[in-house]
Amino acid sequence: MTSTRIGPQWTCNCAANARSSPEVVHPGLTVTERTPALVAGLAATNGISEEQARARLENGVTIGRLVTAAEVADVVAFLASPRSVADNGDAIAVGGGSRGSIYY
């Protein structure tokens, strides 16, 4: 299995599983080491606290919080496994229900 980052999209080439075709994972806003700087910038731009800025980001997500990189990785690992045989060439949104996710 190989994974390639292309902008906001992650593609998973599941060549090891001949029954599956490649999938596209759209992670939405994901908590990474860059998230604190994003939150601080949003707070400064809007004249609000960092807590308020983070709350604004989280309010736009159905699950009420931002998705972690580990959660996105779990989906990619599943798609690379033989258990994902029912998924063939699908675009999967992994943003916790965030508005603005990319759907095809």
Backbone torsions as a table, in degrees:
resi	resn	phi	psi	omega
1	MET	NA	137.9	172.7
2	THR	-126.7	148.3	175.8
3	SER	-124.4	139.3	-178.7
4	THR	-130.1	133.7	177.7
5	ARG	-91.3	127.9	177.9
6	ILE	-131.7	97.8	-177.7
7	GLY	56.3	-133.7	-179.3
8	PRO	-81.0	0.6	-175.6
9	GLN	-104.6	145.9	173.0
10	TRP	-117.1	130.3	175.3
11	THR	-109.3	143.7	-180.0
12	CYS	-120.0	114.0	178.3
13	ASN	-90.7	105.0	-175.0
14	CYS	-94.1	48.6	-177.4
15	ALA	-62.5	-27.0	-179.4
16	ALA	-67.1	-24.2	178.9
17	ASN	-108.2	93.1	-172.7
18	ALA	-60.7	-16.7	-179.7
19	ARG	-83.0	-9.9	-176.3
20	SER	-112.9	145.8	172.4
21	SER	-102.1	166.5	-178.0
22	PRO	-57.9	146.8	177.7
23	GLU	-114.4	160.4	173.0
24	VAL	-121.5	128.6	179.5
25	VAL	-111.1	123.8	176.8
26	HIS	-106.5	103.1	-172.5
27	PRO	-78.8	-12.1	-175.6
28	GLY	65.6	-164.2	178.7
29	LEU	-71.1	120.4	-174.5
30	THR	-120.8	137.1	177.9
31	VAL	-69.2	121.5	176.7
32	THR	-138.5	-173.0	177.5
33	GLU	-66.3	-15.5	179.3
34	ARG	-89.6	-8.5	-176.8
35	THR	-61.8	-43.4	179.2
36	PRO	-57.1	-40.3	178.8
37	ALA	-66.7	-38.2	177.1
38	LEU	-62.4	-46.8	179.7
39	VAL	-62.6	-44.4	179.7
40	ALA	-62.4	-41.3	178.2
41	GLY	-64.7	-42.4	177.7
42	LEU	-62.8	-41.2	179.1
43	ALA	-64.0	-46.9	-179.1
44	ALA	-64.1	-42.4	-179.5
45	THR	-62.9	-36.9	-175.2
46	ASN	-100.4	0.3	179.3
47	GLY	63.2	39.5	-180.0
48	ILE	-126.8	170.6	178.1
49	SER	-74.6	162.0	176.9
50	GLU	-64.3	-34.5	177.0
51	GLU	-62.5	-41.6	178.6
52	GLN	-67.7	-38.4	179.2
53	ALA	-63.8	-44.6	178.9
54	ARG	-64.3	-39.9	178.2
55	ALA	-61.0	-38.5	177.5
56	ARG	-62.0	-43.7	178.5
57	LEU	-63.7	-43.3	-177.9
58	GLU	-71.1	-29.0	178.5
59	ASN	-65.8	-21.1	178.9
60	GLY	-86.9	8.7	-176.7
61	VAL	-120.4	129.5	-176.9
62	THR	-55.6	-38.7	-178.3
63	ILE	-79.4	-3.2	174.4
64	GLY	81.6	10.6	177.6
65	ARG	-158.3	165.7	178.0
66	LEU	-79.0	151.3	179.6
67	VAL	-79.3	143.4	178.4
68	THR	-92.0	158.5	177.3
69	ALA	-61.4	-33.9	178.7
70	ALA	-64.3	-36.6	179.0
71	GLU	-68.5	-37.9	175.7
72	VAL	-65.2	-43.0	178.9
73	ALA	-61.0	-36.5	177.8
74	ASP	-60.8	-40.9	179.5
75	VAL	-67.1	-43.6	179.0
76	VAL	-62.0	-41.7	178.7
77	ALA	-62.9	-40.9	177.2
78	PHE	-62.0	-45.1	-178.4
79	LEU	-64.5	-26.2	178.0
80	ALA	-84.6	-6.5	-177.1
81	SER	-92.5	162.3	177.0
82	PRO	-63.3	-19.2	-179.5
83	ARG	-70.2	-12.6	-177.2
84	SER	-93.0	19.4	-174.7
85	VAL	-55.4	-26.9	-179.5
86	ALA	-76.9	-15.1	178.2
87	ASP	-95.6	121.0	179.1
88	ASN	-135.0	105.8	175.7
89	GLY	70.3	25.5	-177.7
90	ASP	-87.0	153.2	169.9
91	ALA	-95.6	122.6	-175.3
92	ILE	-111.3	120.5	175.4
93	ALA	-87.1	124.6	-179.5
94	VAL	-125.0	59.0	-178.1
95	GLY	-115.2	11.9	-179.4
96	GLY	70.3	17.6	-178.1
97	GLY	88.1	23.6	-178.7
98	SER	-69.0	142.4	177.3
99	ARG	-68.9	144.4	178.0
100	GLY	88.2	4.7	175.9
101	SER	-62.1	153.3	-177.4
102	ILE	-88.2	127.2	177.3
103	TYR	-126.8	141.0	176.4
104	TYR	-115.3	NA	NA
